[in-house]
Amino acid sequence: MIRVDAVWLCTQPLDMRAGTDATLARVVQVFGSARPHHAYVFANKRSTRLKVLVHDGIGIWLAARRLHQGRFTWPGGGCGAPQSLTREQLDALVLGLPWQRVGEAGVIGLT
């Protein structure tokens, strides 16, 4: 339904009370701008909730997801640089699966 060409994960936690405007301001602060057809993913400190902001070229979409059990797999530390994800990794992340194992990172081969 919404075209997403690139996915960006912010490793710093977001206050989940933030609405669309506050989350958009955070995207601009962390990434410099909100680009059309890009998704920006944030989690709370405990990694039990996610917010995804997508700029579709016309307006802003903001989606939230909460796990009732467990945590989202999230990069540790919270002070690292934003990371790029593939669409497949985003799909795994939203389901609560270990998204780091999807794609090239999960390939088994000879070194």
MOCOR-V586092 format. One record per residue. RES is the residue in one letter. PHI is phi as a letter, one per 30 degrees, with the letter a starting at -180 (none if undefined). PSI is psi in whole degrees, 0 to 359 (none if undefined). D_FIRST is the distance of its C-alpha to the first C-alpha in Angstrom with 2 decimals. Layout:
# MOCOR-V586092
res: [RES & RES]
phi: [PHI & PHI]
psi: [PSI & PSI]
d_first: [D_FIRST & D_FIRST]
This chain:
# MOCOR-V586092
res: [M & I & R & V & D & A & V & W & L & C & T & Q & P & L & D & M & R & A & G & T & D & A & T & L & A & R & V & V & Q & V & F & G & S & A & R & P & H & H & A & Y & V & F & A & N & K & R & S & T & R & L & K & V & L & V & H & D & G & I & G & I & W & L & A & A & R & R & L & H & Q & G & R & F & T & W & P & G & G & G & C & G & A & P & Q & S & L & T & R & E & Q & L & D & A & L & V & L & G & L & P & W & Q & R & V & G & E & A & G & V & I & G & L & T]
phi: [none & c & d & b & c & b & b & b & c & c & d & d & d & c & d & d & d & d & d & d & d & d & d & d & d & d & e & d & d & d & c & j & a & c & d & e & i & c & c & b & c & b & b & d & e & d & i & c & b & b & b & b & c & b & c & c & j & b & b & c & c & b & c & b & b & b & c & d & b & i & b & d & d & b & e & d & j & i & b & d & d & e & c & c & b & d & d & d & d & d & e & d & e & d & d & i & d & d & d & d & d & d & i & d & d & c & d & c & a & d & c]
psi: [320 & 127 & 128 & 114 & 333 & 147 & 132 & 133 & 125 & 125 & 346 & 139 & 154 & 140 & 118 & 354 & 348 & 132 & 196 & 312 & 317 & 321 & 320 & 319 & 322 & 320 & 313 & 321 & 314 & 318 & 352 & 330 & 164 & 109 & 145 & 140 & 27 & 143 & 138 & 123 & 132 & 155 & 163 & 178 & 323 & 356 & 35 & 350 & 146 & 151 & 136 & 122 & 130 & 129 & 115 & 9 & 341 & 317 & 191 & 136 & 137 & 121 & 148 & 149 & 138 & 135 & 135 & 334 & 145 & 191 & 156 & 144 & 118 & 142 & 139 & 164 & 313 & 5 & 8 & 173 & 153 & 149 & 150 & 139 & 156 & 167 & 323 & 321 & 321 & 316 & 317 & 317 & 313 & 330 & 352 & 15 & 162 & 89 & 339 & 340 & 355 & 138 & 215 & 329 & 337 & 5 & 135 & 129 & 183 & 143 & none]
d_first: [0.00 & 3.80 & 6.56 & 9.40 & 12.72 & 15.09 & 15.61 & 18.77 & 20.70 & 23.39 & 26.36 & 27.94 & 27.24 & 25.55 & 26.90 & 24.28 & 25.63 & 24.09 & 21.72 & 19.23 & 22.14 & 24.12 & 21.31 & 20.55 & 24.32 & 24.46 & 21.87 & 24.08 & 27.16 & 26.17 & 24.23 & 25.86 & 22.77 & 19.06 & 17.65 & 14.55 & 11.64 & 13.72 & 13.34 & 16.65 & 17.75 & 20.85 & 22.98 & 25.98 & 29.51 & 29.64 & 26.26 & 25.42 & 22.49 & 19.54 & 17.64 & 14.69 & 14.34 & 11.73 & 12.83 & 10.25 & 13.37 & 13.85 & 13.77 & 13.52 & 11.37 & 13.74 & 13.32 & 16.48 & 17.66 & 21.28 & 23.26 & 26.10 & 28.08 & 28.37 & 26.76 & 23.93 & 25.40 & 25.96 & 28.18 & 31.59 & 33.51 & 30.94 & 32.61 & 31.19 & 29.16 & 25.35 & 23.93 & 21.26 & 19.10 & 17.26 & 13.77 & 15.88 & 18.05 & 15.35 & 14.27 & 18.04 & 18.73 & 16.37 & 18.13 & 21.45 & 22.51 & 24.63 & 22.05 & 25.02 & 25.96 & 22.79 & 23.20 & 26.43 & 27.77 & 28.06 & 29.88 & 33.46 & 35.96 & 39.40 & 40.19]
